[in-house]
Amino acid sequence: MKKSEIQPMPEFFDRYINLVEEDDLFVALENAQKVVENTDMDKLHKIGSKIYAPGKWTINDIYQHIIDNERIQSFRALWIARGDTNELPGYDEDLFADHARTDNRTIDDIIDELLTVRKSTLQLFKSFEPDALKNVGICFNRKIPVLGLGYMMVGHQIHHLRVIKERYEPLIQ
């Protein structure tokens, strides 16, 4: 399905959805997976646990956040696609980050997990009938269709990879 078919366009989530250039959801998800597969691991290793300002997340934290968010959005998509109309809550990304303990993991392991989660996300969305992608639910007090959640995950990754490029990569130059 196409990005132009997202009805309604959800406020808050639209800041991520609008970052996605591809108009086909499955192309967007597959391209996002290729971006992760082609990650310059040498750069990530050089960045290591450097942060650009006090209190900011490490590279491990950022990638774990992408994973956690994708799992949450996938659950939301499944919930809404299957017809449940109960409102779903938001989540505290800082609380999740504080408890993720990414300092005990390697970036290689975290990237491998992200690829596994993305493959699962692709399979989940491919299992939905087109009408299910149009189902609308309420997440974080905002109406969002299943299709919008798919694009949101891709745009969320784009957002955070831009942060890495703009704020973390200069730390190693």
MODELLER restraints for C-alpha pairs under 7 A, 6 or more apart:
rsr = mdl.restraints
at = mdl.atoms
rsr.add(forms.Gaussian(group=physical.xy_distance, feature=features.Distance(at['CA:1:A'], at['CA:24:A']), mean=5.55, stdev=0.5))
rsr.add(forms.Gaussian(group=physical.xy_distance, feature=features.Distance(at['CA:1:A'], at['CA:25:A']), mean=5.83, stdev=0.5))
rsr.add(forms.Gaussian(group=physical.xy_distance, feature=features.Distance(at['CA:2:A'], at['CA:23:A']), mean=5.00, stdev=0.5))
rsr.add(forms.Gaussian(group=physical.xy_distance, feature=features.Distance(at['CA:2:A'], at['CA:24:A']), mean=4.64, stdev=0.5))
rsr.add(forms.Gaussian(group=physical.xy_distance, feature=features.Distance(at['CA:2:A'], at['CA:25:A']), mean=6.16, stdev=0.5))
rsr.add(forms.Gaussian(group=physical.xy_distance, feature=features.Distance(at['CA:3:A'], at['CA:23:A']), mean=5.16, stdev=0.5))
rsr.add(forms.Gaussian(group=physical.xy_distance, feature=features.Distance(at['CA:3:A'], at['CA:24:A']), mean=6.53, stdev=0.5))
rsr.add(forms.Gaussian(group=physical.xy_distance, feature=features.Distance(at['CA:3:A'], at['CA:25:A']), mean=6.98, stdev=0.5))
rsr.add(forms.Gaussian(group=physical.xy_distance, feature=features.Distance(at['CA:6:A'], at['CA:145:A']), mean=6.74, stdev=0.5))
rsr.add(forms.Gaussian(group=physical.xy_distance, feature=features.Distance(at['CA:6:A'], at['CA:147:A']), mean=6.18, stdev=0.5))
rsr.add(forms.Gaussian(group=physical.xy_distance, feature=features.Distance(at['CA:6:A'], at['CA:148:A']), mean=5.79, stdev=0.5))
rsr.add(forms.Gaussian(group=physical.xy_distance, feature=features.Distance(at['CA:7:A'], at['CA:145:A']), mean=6.69, stdev=0.5))
rsr.add(forms.Gaussian(group=physical.xy_distance, feature=features.Distance(at['CA:8:A'], at['CA:144:A']), mean=6.64, stdev=0.5))
rsr.add(forms.Gaussian(group=physical.xy_distance, feature=features.Distance(at['CA:10:A'], at['CA:142:A']), mean=6.60, stdev=0.5))
rsr.add(forms.Gaussian(group=physical.xy_distance, feature=features.Distance(at['CA:10:A'], at['CA:143:A']), mean=5.95, stdev=0.5))
rsr.add(forms.Gaussian(group=physical.xy_distance, feature=features.Distance(at['CA:10:A'], at['CA:144:A']), mean=5.28, stdev=0.5))
rsr.add(forms.Gaussian(group=physical.xy_distance, feature=features.Distance(at['CA:11:A'], at['CA:142:A']), mean=6.95, stdev=0.5))
rsr.add(forms.Gaussian(group=physical.xy_distance, feature=features.Distance(at['CA:13:A'], at['CA:152:A']), mean=6.26, stdev=0.5))
rsr.add(forms.Gaussian(group=physical.xy_distance, feature=features.Distance(at['CA:16:A'], at['CA:152:A']), mean=5.34, stdev=0.5))
rsr.add(forms.Gaussian(group=physical.xy_distance, feature=features.Distance(at['CA:16:A'], at['CA:155:A']), mean=4.28, stdev=0.5))
rsr.add(forms.Gaussian(group=physical.xy_distance, feature=features.Distance(at['CA:16:A'], at['CA:156:A']), mean=5.33, stdev=0.5))
rsr.add(forms.Gaussian(group=physical.xy_distance, feature=features.Distance(at['CA:16:A'], at['CA:159:A']), mean=6.99, stdev=0.5))
rsr.add(forms.Gaussian(group=physical.xy_distance, feature=features.Distance(at['CA:17:A'], at['CA:151:A']), mean=5.27, stdev=0.5))
rsr.add(forms.Gaussian(group=physical.xy_distance, feature=features.Distance(at['CA:17:A'], at['CA:152:A']), mean=4.77, stdev=0.5))
rsr.add(forms.Gaussian(group=physical.xy_distance, feature=features.Distance(at['CA:17:A'], at['CA:155:A']), mean=5.22, stdev=0.5))
rsr.add(forms.Gaussian(group=physical.xy_distance, feature=features.Distance(at['CA:19:A'], at['CA:155:A']), mean=5.25, stdev=0.5))
rsr.add(forms.Gaussian(group=physical.xy_distance, feature=features.Distance(at['CA:19:A'], at['CA:158:A']), mean=6.98, stdev=0.5))
rsr.add(forms.Gaussian(group=physical.xy_distance, feature=features.Distance(at['CA:20:A'], at['CA:151:A']), mean=6.97, stdev=0.5))
rsr.add(forms.Gaussian(group=physical.xy_distance, feature=features.Distance(at['CA:20:A'], at['CA:154:A']), mean=6.74, stdev=0.5))
rsr.add(forms.Gaussian(group=physical.xy_distance, feature=features.Distance(at['CA:20:A'], at['CA:155:A']), mean=5.39, stdev=0.5))
rsr.add(forms.Gaussian(group=physical.xy_distance, feature=features.Distance(at['CA:22:A'], at['CA:28:A']), mean=5.41, stdev=0.5))
rsr.add(forms.Gaussian(group=physical.xy_distance, feature=features.Distance(at['CA:25:A'], at['CA:150:A']), mean=6.86, stdev=0.5))
rsr.add(forms.Gaussian(group=physical.xy_distance, feature=features.Distance(at['CA:25:A'], at['CA:151:A']), mean=6.47, stdev=0.5))
rsr.add(forms.Gaussian(group=physical.xy_distance, feature=features.Distance(at['CA:28:A'], at['CA:154:A']), mean=6.79, stdev=0.5))
rsr.add(forms.Gaussian(group=physical.xy_distance, feature=features.Distance(at['CA:29:A'], at['CA:122:A']), mean=6.71, stdev=0.5))
rsr.add(forms.Gaussian(group=physical.xy_distance, feature=features.Distance(at['CA:29:A'], at['CA:154:A']), mean=6.24, stdev=0.5))
rsr.add(forms.Gaussian(group=physical.xy_distance, feature=features.Distance(at['CA:32:A'], at['CA:154:A']), mean=6.24, stdev=0.5))
rsr.add(forms.Gaussian(group=physical.xy_distance, feature=features.Distance(at['CA:33:A'], at['CA:115:A']), mean=6.71, stdev=0.5))
rsr.add(forms.Gaussian(group=physical.xy_distance, feature=features.Distance(at['CA:33:A'], at['CA:118:A']), mean=6.50, stdev=0.5))
rsr.add(forms.Gaussian(group=physical.xy_distance, feature=features.Distance(at['CA:46:A'], at['CA:172:A']), mean=6.68, stdev=0.5))
rsr.add(forms.Gaussian(group=physical.xy_distance, feature=features.Distance(at['CA:47:A'], at['CA:168:A']), mean=6.88, stdev=0.5))
rsr.add(forms.Gaussian(group=physical.xy_distance, feature=features.Distance(at['CA:47:A'], at['CA:169:A']), mean=7.00, stdev=0.5))
rsr.add(forms.Gaussian(group=physical.xy_distance, feature=features.Distance(at['CA:47:A'], at['CA:171:A']), mean=6.95, stdev=0.5))
rsr.add(forms.Gaussian(group=physical.xy_distance, feature=features.Distance(at['CA:47:A'], at['CA:172:A']), mean=6.27, stdev=0.5))
rsr.add(forms.Gaussian(group=physical.xy_distance, feature=features.Distance(at['CA:48:A'], at['CA:59:A']), mean=6.88, stdev=0.5))
rsr.add(forms.Gaussian(group=physical.xy_distance, feature=features.Distance(at['CA:49:A'], at['CA:58:A']), mean=5.30, stdev=0.5))
rsr.add(forms.Gaussian(group=physical.xy_distance, feature=features.Distance(at['CA:49:A'], at['CA:59:A']), mean=6.64, stdev=0.5))
rsr.add(forms.Gaussian(group=physical.xy_distance, feature=features.Distance(at['CA:50:A'], at['CA:58:A']), mean=6.38, stdev=0.5))
rsr.add(forms.Gaussian(group=physical.xy_distance, feature=features.Distance(at['CA:51:A'], at['CA:57:A']), mean=6.64, stdev=0.5))
rsr.add(forms.Gaussian(group=physical.xy_distance, feature=features.Distance(at['CA:51:A'], at['CA:58:A']), mean=5.74, stdev=0.5))
rsr.add(forms.Gaussian(group=physical.xy_distance, feature=features.Distance(at['CA:51:A'], at['CA:168:A']), mean=6.82, stdev=0.5))
rsr.add(forms.Gaussian(group=physical.xy_distance, feature=features.Distance(at['CA:52:A'], at['CA:167:A']), mean=6.31, stdev=0.5))
rsr.add(forms.Gaussian(group=physical.xy_distance, feature=features.Distance(at['CA:52:A'], at['CA:168:A']), mean=6.27, stdev=0.5))
rsr.add(forms.Gaussian(group=physical.xy_distance, feature=features.Distance(at['CA:60:A'], at['CA:102:A']), mean=5.81, stdev=0.5))
rsr.add(forms.Gaussian(group=physical.xy_distance, feature=features.Distance(at['CA:60:A'], at['CA:107:A']), mean=5.80, stdev=0.5))
rsr.add(forms.Gaussian(group=physical.xy_distance, feature=features.Distance(at['CA:61:A'], at['CA:97:A']), mean=6.40, stdev=0.5))
rsr.add(forms.Gaussian(group=physical.xy_distance, feature=features.Distance(at['CA:61:A'], at['CA:102:A']), mean=6.06, stdev=0.5))
rsr.add(forms.Gaussian(group=physical.xy_distance, feature=features.Distance(at['CA:63:A'], at['CA:110:A']), mean=6.88, stdev=0.5))
rsr.add(forms.Gaussian(group=physical.xy_distance, feature=features.Distance(at['CA:64:A'], at['CA:110:A']), mean=6.65, stdev=0.5))
rsr.add(forms.Gaussian(group=physical.xy_distance, feature=features.Distance(at['CA:65:A'], at['CA:97:A']), mean=6.74, stdev=0.5))
rsr.add(forms.Gaussian(group=physical.xy_distance, feature=features.Distance(at['CA:66:A'], at['CA:157:A']), mean=6.28, stdev=0.5))
rsr.add(forms.Gaussian(group=physical.xy_distance, feature=features.Distance(at['CA:67:A'], at['CA:114:A']), mean=5.62, stdev=0.5))
rsr.add(forms.Gaussian(group=physical.xy_distance, feature=features.Distance(at['CA:67:A'], at['CA:117:A']), mean=6.96, stdev=0.5))
rsr.add(forms.Gaussian(group=physical.xy_distance, feature=features.Distance(at['CA:70:A'], at['CA:153:A']), mean=5.90, stdev=0.5))
rsr.add(forms.Gaussian(group=physical.xy_distance, feature=features.Distance(at['CA:73:A'], at['CA:149:A']), mean=6.16, stdev=0.5))
rsr.add(forms.Gaussian(group=physical.xy_distance, feature=features.Distance(at['CA:74:A'], at['CA:121:A']), mean=6.45, stdev=0.5))
rsr.add(forms.Gaussian(group=physical.xy_distance, feature=features.Distance(at['CA:77:A'], at['CA:146:A']), mean=5.04, stdev=0.5))
rsr.add(forms.Gaussian(group=physical.xy_distance, feature=features.Distance(at['CA:77:A'], at['CA:149:A']), mean=6.42, stdev=0.5))
rsr.add(forms.Gaussian(group=physical.xy_distance, feature=features.Distance(at['CA:80:A'], at['CA:135:A']), mean=6.26, stdev=0.5))
rsr.add(forms.Gaussian(group=physical.xy_distance, feature=features.Distance(at['CA:80:A'], at['CA:136:A']), mean=6.57, stdev=0.5))
rsr.add(forms.Gaussian(group=physical.xy_distance, feature=features.Distance(at['CA:80:A'], at['CA:137:A']), mean=5.59, stdev=0.5))
rsr.add(forms.Gaussian(group=physical.xy_distance, feature=features.Distance(at['CA:80:A'], at['CA:146:A']), mean=6.54, stdev=0.5))
rsr.add(forms.Gaussian(group=physical.xy_distance, feature=features.Distance(at['CA:81:A'], at['CA:132:A']), mean=4.79, stdev=0.5))
rsr.add(forms.Gaussian(group=physical.xy_distance, feature=features.Distance(at['CA:81:A'], at['CA:133:A']), mean=6.41, stdev=0.5))
rsr.add(forms.Gaussian(group=physical.xy_distance, feature=features.Distance(at['CA:81:A'], at['CA:135:A']), mean=5.89, stdev=0.5))
rsr.add(forms.Gaussian(group=physical.xy_distance, feature=features.Distance(at['CA:81:A'], at['CA:146:A']), mean=6.38, stdev=0.5))
rsr.add(forms.Gaussian(group=physical.xy_distance, feature=features.Distance(at['CA:85:A'], at['CA:137:A']), mean=5.99, stdev=0.5))
rsr.add(forms.Gaussian(group=physical.xy_distance, feature=features.Distance(at['CA:87:A'], at['CA:137:A']), mean=6.88, stdev=0.5))
rsr.add(forms.Gaussian(group=physical.xy_distance, feature=features.Distance(at['CA:87:A'], at['CA:138:A']), mean=4.98, stdev=0.5))
rsr.add(forms.Gaussian(group=physical.xy_distance, feature=features.Distance(at['CA:87:A'], at['CA:139:A']), mean=6.05, stdev=0.5))
rsr.add(forms.Gaussian(group=physical.xy_distance, feature=features.Distance(at['CA:88:A'], at['CA:138:A']), mean=6.13, stdev=0.5))
rsr.add(forms.Gaussian(group=physical.xy_distance, feature=features.Distance(at['CA:88:A'], at['CA:139:A']), mean=4.73, stdev=0.5))
rsr.add(forms.Gaussian(group=physical.xy_distance, feature=features.Distance(at['CA:88:A'], at['CA:140:A']), mean=6.44, stdev=0.5))
rsr.add(forms.Gaussian(group=physical.xy_distance, feature=features.Distance(at['CA:89:A'], at['CA:139:A']), mean=5.82, stdev=0.5))
rsr.add(forms.Gaussian(group=physical.xy_distance, feature=features.Distance(at['CA:89:A'], at['CA:140:A']), mean=5.06, stdev=0.5))
rsr.add(forms.Gaussian(group=physical.xy_distance, feature=features.Distance(at['CA:90:A'], at['CA:139:A']), mean=6.51, stdev=0.5))
rsr.add(forms.Gaussian(group=physical.xy_distance, feature=features.Distance(at['CA:90:A'], at['CA:140:A']), mean=4.39, stdev=0.5))
rsr.add(forms.Gaussian(group=physical.xy_distance, feature=features.Distance(at['CA:133:A'], at['CA:145:A']), mean=6.72, stdev=0.5))
rsr.add(forms.Gaussian(group=physical.xy_distance, feature=features.Distance(at['CA:133:A'], at['CA:146:A']), mean=4.80, stdev=0.5))
rsr.add(forms.Gaussian(group=physical.xy_distance, feature=features.Distance(at['CA:133:A'], at['CA:147:A']), mean=4.90, stdev=0.5))
rsr.add(forms.Gaussian(group=physical.xy_distance, feature=features.Distance(at['CA:134:A'], at['CA:145:A']), mean=5.61, stdev=0.5))
rsr.add(forms.Gaussian(group=physical.xy_distance, feature=features.Distance(at['CA:134:A'], at['CA:146:A']), mean=6.10, stdev=0.5))
rsr.add(forms.Gaussian(group=physical.xy_distance, feature=features.Distance(at['CA:134:A'], at['CA:147:A']), mean=6.29, stdev=0.5))
rsr.add(forms.Gaussian(group=physical.xy_distance, feature=features.Distance(at['CA:135:A'], at['CA:145:A']), mean=5.33, stdev=0.5))
rsr.add(forms.Gaussian(group=physical.xy_distance, feature=features.Distance(at['CA:135:A'], at['CA:146:A']), mean=5.93, stdev=0.5))
rsr.add(forms.Gaussian(group=physical.xy_distance, feature=features.Distance(at['CA:136:A'], at['CA:143:A']), mean=6.42, stdev=0.5))
rsr.add(forms.Gaussian(group=physical.xy_distance, feature=features.Distance(at['CA:136:A'], at['CA:144:A']), mean=5.35, stdev=0.5))
rsr.add(forms.Gaussian(group=physical.xy_distance, feature=features.Distance(at['CA:136:A'], at['CA:145:A']), mean=3.97, stdev=0.5))
rsr.add(forms.Gaussian(group=physical.xy_distance, feature=features.Distance(at['CA:136:A'], at['CA:146:A']), mean=6.40, stdev=0.5))
rsr.add(forms.Gaussian(group=physical.xy_distance, feature=features.Distance(at['CA:137:A'], at['CA:143:A']), mean=5.57, stdev=0.5))
rsr.add(forms.Gaussian(group=physical.xy_distance, feature=features.Distance(at['CA:137:A'], at['CA:144:A']), mean=5.54, stdev=0.5))
rsr.add(forms.Gaussian(group=physical.xy_distance, feature=features.Distance(at['CA:137:A'], at['CA:145:A']), mean=6.13, stdev=0.5))
rsr.add(forms.Gaussian(group=physical.xy_distance, feature=features.Distance(at['CA:138:A'], at['CA:144:A']), mean=6.09, stdev=0.5))
